[in-house]
């Protein structure tokens, strides 16, 4: 079983100016086949993680879709400022 929280954290930490302030939390979902992952970071890092027109966020989501195929679950990622 893959720890998707850790995978996402390892992806987003190097992209942030303050990697120690970044947190990833898994939340409960209504659907059993879905995982909700929230990325919490300072607002300037959130802007960097989302990117222009959401291009960086979409790239991060695509990388985790590979892991979701192994787990046979759908992954939703939300970005929140601290």
PyMOL CGO cylinders between C-alpha atoms (Angstrom):
from pymol import cmd
from pymol.cgo import CYLINDER

trace = [
    CYLINDER, 0.00, 0.00, 0.00, 1.32, 3.41, -0.99, 0.3, 1, 1, 1, 1, 1, 1,
    CYLINDER, 1.32, 3.41, -0.99, 1.32, 6.29, 1.52, 0.3, 1, 1, 1, 1, 1, 1,
    CYLINDER, 1.32, 6.29, 1.52, -0.12, 8.95, -0.79, 0.3, 1, 1, 1, 1, 1, 1,
    CYLINDER, -0.12, 8.95, -0.79, 0.25, 11.70, 1.82, 0.3, 1, 1, 1, 1, 1, 1,
    CYLINDER, 0.25, 11.70, 1.82, 3.99, 11.13, 1.91, 0.3, 1, 1, 1, 1, 1, 1,
    CYLINDER, 3.99, 11.13, 1.91, 4.23, 10.94, -1.89, 0.3, 1, 1, 1, 1, 1, 1,
    CYLINDER, 4.23, 10.94, -1.89, 2.41, 14.26, -2.27, 0.3, 1, 1, 1, 1, 1, 1,
    CYLINDER, 2.41, 14.26, -2.27, 4.52, 15.87, 0.45, 0.3, 1, 1, 1, 1, 1, 1,
    CYLINDER, 4.52, 15.87, 0.45, 7.70, 14.71, -1.29, 0.3, 1, 1, 1, 1, 1, 1,
    CYLINDER, 7.70, 14.71, -1.29, 6.46, 16.27, -4.53, 0.3, 1, 1, 1, 1, 1, 1,
    CYLINDER, 6.46, 16.27, -4.53, 5.43, 19.68, -3.15, 0.3, 1, 1, 1, 1, 1, 1,
    CYLINDER, 5.43, 19.68, -3.15, 8.14, 20.35, -0.54, 0.3, 1, 1, 1, 1, 1, 1,
    CYLINDER, 8.14, 20.35, -0.54, 10.99, 21.04, -3.00, 0.3, 1, 1, 1, 1, 1, 1,
    CYLINDER, 10.99, 21.04, -3.00, 8.76, 23.49, -4.89, 0.3, 1, 1, 1, 1, 1, 1,
    CYLINDER, 8.76, 23.49, -4.89, 8.20, 25.72, -1.84, 0.3, 1, 1, 1, 1, 1, 1,
    CYLINDER, 8.20, 25.72, -1.84, 10.38, 28.50, -0.46, 0.3, 1, 1, 1, 1, 1, 1,
    CYLINDER, 10.38, 28.50, -0.46, 9.60, 27.39, 3.12, 0.3, 1, 1, 1, 1, 1, 1,
    CYLINDER, 9.60, 27.39, 3.12, 9.40, 23.58, 2.94, 0.3, 1, 1, 1, 1, 1, 1,
    CYLINDER, 9.40, 23.58, 2.94, 9.11, 23.20, 6.72, 0.3, 1, 1, 1, 1, 1, 1,
    CYLINDER, 9.11, 23.20, 6.72, 5.77, 25.05, 6.71, 0.3, 1, 1, 1, 1, 1, 1,
    CYLINDER, 5.77, 25.05, 6.71, 4.15, 22.69, 4.20, 0.3, 1, 1, 1, 1, 1, 1,
    CYLINDER, 4.15, 22.69, 4.20, 1.69, 20.07, 5.46, 0.3, 1, 1, 1, 1, 1, 1,
    CYLINDER, 1.69, 20.07, 5.46, -0.38, 17.42, 3.70, 0.3, 1, 1, 1, 1, 1, 1,
    CYLINDER, -0.38, 17.42, 3.70, -3.45, 15.96, 5.40, 0.3, 1, 1, 1, 1, 1, 1,
    CYLINDER, -3.45, 15.96, 5.40, -5.83, 13.25, 4.28, 0.3, 1, 1, 1, 1, 1, 1,
    CYLINDER, -5.83, 13.25, 4.28, -9.49, 13.96, 4.99, 0.3, 1, 1, 1, 1, 1, 1,
    CYLINDER, -9.49, 13.96, 4.99, -12.48, 11.65, 5.01, 0.3, 1, 1, 1, 1, 1, 1,
    CYLINDER, -12.48, 11.65, 5.01, -14.55, 11.50, 1.85, 0.3, 1, 1, 1, 1, 1, 1,
    CYLINDER, -14.55, 11.50, 1.85, -18.20, 10.63, 1.37, 0.3, 1, 1, 1, 1, 1, 1,
    CYLINDER, -18.20, 10.63, 1.37, -17.21, 8.20, -1.37, 0.3, 1, 1, 1, 1, 1, 1,
    CYLINDER, -17.21, 8.20, -1.37, -15.19, 5.14, -0.28, 0.3, 1, 1, 1, 1, 1, 1,
    CYLINDER, -15.19, 5.14, -0.28, -13.30, 5.10, -3.58, 0.3, 1, 1, 1, 1, 1, 1,
    CYLINDER, -13.30, 5.10, -3.58, -12.03, 8.66, -3.21, 0.3, 1, 1, 1, 1, 1, 1,
    CYLINDER, -12.03, 8.66, -3.21, -9.16, 10.14, -1.22, 0.3, 1, 1, 1, 1, 1, 1,
    CYLINDER, -9.16, 10.14, -1.22, -9.16, 13.83, -0.32, 0.3, 1, 1, 1, 1, 1, 1,
    CYLINDER, -9.16, 13.83, -0.32, -5.70, 15.29, 0.16, 0.3, 1, 1, 1, 1, 1, 1,
    CYLINDER, -5.70, 15.29, 0.16, -5.22, 18.86, 1.35, 0.3, 1, 1, 1, 1, 1, 1,
    CYLINDER, -5.22, 18.86, 1.35, -1.94, 20.74, 0.91, 0.3, 1, 1, 1, 1, 1, 1,
    CYLINDER, -1.94, 20.74, 0.91, -1.44, 23.52, 3.47, 0.3, 1, 1, 1, 1, 1, 1,
    CYLINDER, -1.44, 23.52, 3.47, 1.32, 26.06, 2.77, 0.3, 1, 1, 1, 1, 1, 1,
    CYLINDER, 1.32, 26.06, 2.77, 2.00, 29.81, 3.10, 0.3, 1, 1, 1, 1, 1, 1,
    CYLINDER, 2.00, 29.81, 3.10, 0.09, 31.90, 0.54, 0.3, 1, 1, 1, 1, 1, 1,
    CYLINDER, 0.09, 31.90, 0.54, 3.16, 32.72, -1.61, 0.3, 1, 1, 1, 1, 1, 1,
    CYLINDER, 3.16, 32.72, -1.61, 3.93, 29.00, -1.86, 0.3, 1, 1, 1, 1, 1, 1,
    CYLINDER, 3.93, 29.00, -1.86, 0.31, 28.15, -2.66, 0.3, 1, 1, 1, 1, 1, 1,
    CYLINDER, 0.31, 28.15, -2.66, 0.51, 30.54, -5.61, 0.3, 1, 1, 1, 1, 1, 1,
    CYLINDER, 0.51, 30.54, -5.61, 3.66, 28.75, -6.77, 0.3, 1, 1, 1, 1, 1, 1,
    CYLINDER, 3.66, 28.75, -6.77, 2.07, 25.31, -6.33, 0.3, 1, 1, 1, 1, 1, 1,
    CYLINDER, 2.07, 25.31, -6.33, -1.03, 26.26, -8.31, 0.3, 1, 1, 1, 1, 1, 1,
    CYLINDER, -1.03, 26.26, -8.31, 0.88, 28.04, -11.08, 0.3, 1, 1, 1, 1, 1, 1,
    CYLINDER, 0.88, 28.04, -11.08, -0.46, 30.07, -13.98, 0.3, 1, 1, 1, 1, 1, 1,
    CYLINDER, -0.46, 30.07, -13.98, -3.93, 28.90, -14.94, 0.3, 1, 1, 1, 1, 1, 1,
    CYLINDER, -3.93, 28.90, -14.94, -3.48, 25.93, -12.59, 0.3, 1, 1, 1, 1, 1, 1,
    CYLINDER, -3.48, 25.93, -12.59, -0.79, 24.31, -14.71, 0.3, 1, 1, 1, 1, 1, 1,
    CYLINDER, -0.79, 24.31, -14.71, 1.41, 23.26, -11.78, 0.3, 1, 1, 1, 1, 1, 1,
    CYLINDER, 1.41, 23.26, -11.78, -1.56, 21.94, -9.77, 0.3, 1, 1, 1, 1, 1, 1,
    CYLINDER, -1.56, 21.94, -9.77, -2.72, 19.90, -12.77, 0.3, 1, 1, 1, 1, 1, 1,
    CYLINDER, -2.72, 19.90, -12.77, 0.78, 18.44, -13.18, 0.3, 1, 1, 1, 1, 1, 1,
    CYLINDER, 0.78, 18.44, -13.18, 0.86, 17.43, -9.51, 0.3, 1, 1, 1, 1, 1, 1,
    CYLINDER, 0.86, 17.43, -9.51, -2.58, 15.82, -9.87, 0.3, 1, 1, 1, 1, 1, 1,
    CYLINDER, -2.58, 15.82, -9.87, -1.41, 13.88, -12.95, 0.3, 1, 1, 1, 1, 1, 1,
    CYLINDER, -1.41, 13.88, -12.95, 1.60, 12.50, -11.08, 0.3, 1, 1, 1, 1, 1, 1,
    CYLINDER, 1.60, 12.50, -11.08, -0.62, 11.25, -8.29, 0.3, 1, 1, 1, 1, 1, 1,
    CYLINDER, -0.62, 11.25, -8.29, -3.07, 9.69, -10.72, 0.3, 1, 1, 1, 1, 1, 1,
    CYLINDER, -3.07, 9.69, -10.72, -0.44, 7.04, -11.43, 0.3, 1, 1, 1, 1, 1, 1,
    CYLINDER, -0.44, 7.04, -11.43, -0.40, 6.09, -7.75, 0.3, 1, 1, 1, 1, 1, 1,
    CYLINDER, -0.40, 6.09, -7.75, -4.19, 6.20, -7.62, 0.3, 1, 1, 1, 1, 1, 1,
    CYLINDER, -4.19, 6.20, -7.62, -4.38, 3.59, -10.38, 0.3, 1, 1, 1, 1, 1, 1,
    CYLINDER, -4.38, 3.59, -10.38, -2.36, 1.23, -8.18, 0.3, 1, 1, 1, 1, 1, 1,
    CYLINDER, -2.36, 1.23, -8.18, -4.62, 1.91, -5.18, 0.3, 1, 1, 1, 1, 1, 1,
    CYLINDER, -4.62, 1.91, -5.18, -7.76, 1.80, -7.38, 0.3, 1, 1, 1, 1, 1, 1,
    CYLINDER, -7.76, 1.80, -7.38, -9.01, 5.04, -5.86, 0.3, 1, 1, 1, 1, 1, 1,
    CYLINDER, -9.01, 5.04, -5.86, -9.78, 8.51, -7.15, 0.3, 1, 1, 1, 1, 1, 1,
    CYLINDER, -9.78, 8.51, -7.15, -7.65, 11.30, -5.67, 0.3, 1, 1, 1, 1, 1, 1,
    CYLINDER, -7.65, 11.30, -5.67, -8.75, 14.88, -5.12, 0.3, 1, 1, 1, 1, 1, 1,
    CYLINDER, -8.75, 14.88, -5.12, -6.13, 17.45, -4.14, 0.3, 1, 1, 1, 1, 1, 1,
    CYLINDER, -6.13, 17.45, -4.14, -7.00, 20.84, -2.65, 0.3, 1, 1, 1, 1, 1, 1,
    CYLINDER, -7.00, 20.84, -2.65, -4.53, 23.65, -1.97, 0.3, 1, 1, 1, 1, 1, 1,
    CYLINDER, -4.53, 23.65, -1.97, -5.12, 25.86, 1.10, 0.3, 1, 1, 1, 1, 1, 1,
    CYLINDER, -5.12, 25.86, 1.10, -3.13, 28.81, 2.42, 0.3, 1, 1, 1, 1, 1, 1,
    CYLINDER, -3.13, 28.81, 2.42, -2.02, 28.88, 6.05, 0.3, 1, 1, 1, 1, 1, 1,
]
cmd.load_cgo(trace, "trace")
